[in-house]
């Protein structure tokens, strides 16, 4: 049988997530990197910035029309919020058959786009060619809350801490290692876009307080949940294990997971299950790498599904196999 290879282009490849996507595509047996668009890196070899990528492909400073005219099988938009619309319009006009995965928040509230958090929304995928990748914080919150959504007596309260890679590469207080040293920086404490995103997707109000810390990558999400009925920690833990049974990129653990153990890994971890006296208040902790399961790995899951490949193809097999072996 002839090898089926699909081409993928990336727009906004200068950032941390763009580099992770290039690494994932480079080792994917059925994908080929067609182009990478970056104004700042125009003309430079991709291999000089991403060691895992071989070949002579160079970054290009492409116009919206140039991107559409490349006619790649898929285009991943790794751009800041508010920058996707004109590129999508150009693709719609010239190459509407192209699969578009938008990593920004621009289409997460658009019903015409499939919201691609596979572990929770896989059943909604019906061949859509416009895919909105969930936010990193939003992924952690939803994975932590979803199994108990029907049993809640009050809005979930979520305390999130991200490494400074989540603030991107444009210099700011939130990605300045000197200002973050020995510090924990709160920001956007009400009405954060990921708070609105999770509220919309889960269909219940969610309260979220984000912070950025001195580490580079990884999110810790501590979620406080009030239950309608008293519960036992073991029963809750087993409920989560049953809910995520067969999901290679979600691991349910006994203790509260550490962010240091998730950096560079493709899966999310959920644990803790600490019950307050009376059994109606439970605190659950979720961790994930904001650049991987919170962005690039999830984009790869969505690309694989759109192309009809196995959802975890091209994602490190040894990690998935290890997780499956550890399942109870």
N, C-alpha and C positions, 0 to 999 in steps of 0.2 A: 504493500500500500504506500502511495506517495506521501512523503512527509508534508503535513499541513503547517505552514508558518504564517503568522499574522504580523502585520507591521503596526508599530505604536510610535506616535510622536508625543513629545512632552513640551509644553509651553510653560516657561517659568522654571527652568531647570537649574537655575543658580542656587536655589535654596536647599536647606537640609533635606526636605522631603523629596525634591527632585533628584538629588544624589542617591537616596535610598531606592527610588523607583528605577533609576538606571542600573543599580546593582541587581535588583530583582529581575529586570528584563534581560540583563546580560547572562544570567544563569538559567533562564526559562528555556526549555527545550523547543518550544513552539512559537516563541515571540522573537521579533527582530526590531531593534531600535531604528526607526526610519529617519527621525530628525529630533534635535533638541534646540529649542528657541530660547535665547537669552541675550538681551541687549548688552549686558555688562561683559559677557564672556565671548562675544561674537568673534569668530575666527580661531578660537583656541581649541585644541584637541580635547575631546571628552575624556580620553584616557589619561590626560595630564591632571585631571581633577578627580576622576573616579578610577582608582587603580584596578578595580575588578573588571572594568570594561576594556575589551581589546578592540583593535581596529583604528582606522584613521578618521572616523566621523568627527566633525567639528561642530561646535555651537554656531548657530546662525541667528541673526537679528531679523526675524520674519514678521512681515505685516500680517494682519488678520486674513487678508486674501491669500497671501503666500501659504499660510497654514492650511487653509481650505484646499488650495490647489495641489498640495502635496498628496492628497487623497490617501492618507494612511488608513488602515482598517480601524484604528482607534486613536483618539487624541486625549491625553490627560492634561487637564489644566491645573497647574500647581501655582496659582497666582493669589495675590492678596484679595480680600473681599472687595467686591465692586468692580472687578476688572474682567469678568467673564462674558458679559452680555454681548459685546460687539464681536468677539471671536466666535461665539456660538451662532450669532446671526450670519456671519460669513460662511460658516460651515453649513448651516441650514440652507443657505442660498445656492451653494456650489456643490456640496457633497453630503446631502442629508442622510445618506446611508452610513456615514461614519459614526462609530460609537464614540460618545463623549463622556468622560468621567471628570466631573468638576470637584476638586478638593476644597474649594472655598465654600462659604455659606450662601453663595448667591442663588442657588436653586434648591436649597433644603426645605423651602417653604412653598415650592411650586409643585402642585399636584400632578403636573404633566411629566415630572421627572421621577424616576424610581429612586427611592431613598435606600441606599445600599448598605445596611448593617445586616449581613447575611444571616447571622445566628437568630435574628429577630424578625427580619423582613423577607426572608428567602421566598416565602409563599406568595409574596406580592409581585415577584419578578415574572413578567410575561413577554420577554423579548424586547423590552424597552431599550432604545439606543441612546437615551439621555439618562445618565446616572449621576446622582448627587452623593458624594462620599460624606459620611457623617463626620462631625467634629470629634477631636480627640477626647476632650472632657466629656462630650455628649455620649460617646461610645462607652466610656467607663461608667457613667451614671446609669445608662439604660441597661447595661449588662448586670449591674448590681441591683437594680430595682425590679426589673421585669418579672422575675419568678414570683414576687409577692405583690404585684400590682393590684390584684383583685382583693387582697386582704388588708389593705391599708386603712387606717382610721384618720390619718392626717397627711398633709403634704410632706414628701420626703425632704429632708434637709441635708445638703451635700457640701462638704468642705473639701475643696480640691487644691492640690499642690502639684505644679508642673515644673519640670526642668526648664531652663531658659531657652533651649532650642525651640520651644513652642512659641516664642516671641519673634521667630524669624531671624533674618540676617541684617535687616535694616537697623542701624544702631538706635537703641532706646534705653531707658532706665531698666526695662524688664529683661534685657539681654546683655547688660553691662556687668561682667564678673566682679568688678571692683565695687560697684554699688550693691551687688547681691551678697558679697562676702559677709559671712556671719549675720545674714539677714533673711527675713521672710517677707516678701512684698505683696500686700493685698492690693487688688485692683478690681474695677467693675463689679462692685459688691452687690448690685441689684440690676436686674434686667440684662444680664449678660446674654449674648446671642445663643450660647449653648443652653442656658436656662430656658429660653423660649423654644429652642429646638427640641429639647427633651419633653417639655410640657406638651408640645404639639404631637410628638410621636407617641408618647405614652398615654395621652388623653387625660392627664391629671396634672394639677399644679405642682411644680417642683421648685424648691428654693436652693440656690447655688451661690457659693462664695469662693471665687478663685484666688489663688496665690501663686507666686513664682518663687522658686528657691535656687540656691547656688549650684545645684547639680545640673548637668547638661541635658540629660534626656530621662524621660519616664514620668508617669503620673501616679500619684496616690489619691484615691477618692474615698473619703470616709463618709458613709451614708447612715443617717439616723432615721429609722423607720418605726412608726407607731402602728401596732397591729390591732385589729378589731377583737381578736381572741388571743388569749395567752398561748404561748408556744414553748417548745423545748428546743434547745440549741441543736441537738443531734437530728431532730426531725427537720429543722430548717435546712441544715447542711445537706441532708439526704434529698430534700426537695430540690435544692439547687443542682445537685449531682444528676438527679433524674431529668431536670429541665434541660441541662446542657449535655446530656448523654449523647455520644456520637459527634460532639463538636470538637474537632482537633485543636482549635485555637482558643478554647476557654477551659481553664483548669480550676476546679474547686478544691481548695486546700483547707486544712483545719484551722491553722493560726492566721492571724492577720498578715498578709503578704508584705514583703519589703520591696520598695522601689529599686533598690540596688540589685535585686535578683532578676528584674525584668528588663533592664537596659540591654538593648541589642537582641531581644527575643521577640518572636512573632505572636505569641499568645497573650491573653489576659489571664490574670489570676484573681480569684474571688475567695475571701476567707474572713476569719474573725468570728462572726456569728455570736457576738457577745450580748447576752440578755441581761437587762436590768431586773431588779427584784419585781416580781409580779408577772414577768414573762410577756409583757405586751410591748416592750421597747427593745428593739434589736439594733445593734450597730454592726454594719458590714463594711469591709474594706475591699476595694478593687484596685488593682495596679495594671498598667500596661505601658508599653513604650509609645509615646506620643507620635514618634516619627514612623513607627511600623504599624502595629495593630490600630493605632490612632490615625493612620494616614496611608502610608505606602502599601503595607501588607493588605489592608482592607481594599485599597484600590486594585491590587492584584487579584484578590478574591472576586471582585466585581468584574474585572476584565475576563478572568477565566470563565465565569458564569456566562457572560455575554457572548463569548466565543464558543461556548459549548465544551470547554475543557473541564477537567476535574478542578474543583474550586481551590484546592491548595497546590495545584501544579506550580512549580517554580519557587515555592516557599520551602525553606530548609527542611528536607525530609527527615533528617535525624531528630530535629526537635519534635516534629509531629509524632514520629514513632515512639520517642521517649514518653511523650504525654499519654499516648494510647496505652503504653505498657504500664503506666502508673495508675491508670484508672481502676477503681475498686471493682 
